[in-house]
Amino acid sequence: MRWGWTCPRCETDASVSSDPASETFRWECDDHSCEAVGFGFTSRRRARLALREYRERYQNVYR
């Protein structure tokens, strides 16, 4: 785990990268069998915050 950015669905690392086609940022799970992804963020920071928020919400649903 690097910097705490983990996939909310499978607990593996999640990468944040830029999408040059749309000039936005996205996060996606590094595990190829997991389809978790978030896209359309205006900055890398917003993508990471959205990933953290999604993770918190996902964990609260299944408590």
Rosetta blueprint (number, residue, H / E / L):
1 M L
2 R L
3 W L
4 G L
5 W L
6 T E
7 C L
8 P L
9 R L
10 C L
11 E L
12 T L
13 D E
14 A E
15 S E
16 V E
17 S E
18 S E
19 D E
20 P L
21 A L
22 S L
23 E L
24 T E
25 F E
26 R E
27 W E
28 E E
29 C E
30 D L
31 D L
32 H L
33 S L
34 C L
35 E L
36 A L
37 V E
38 G E
39 F E
40 G E
41 F E
42 T L
43 S L
44 R H
45 R H
46 R H
47 A H
48 R H
49 L H
50 A H
51 L H
52 R H
53 E H
54 Y H
55 R H
56 E H
57 R H
58 Y H
59 Q H
60 N H
61 V H
62 Y L
63 R L
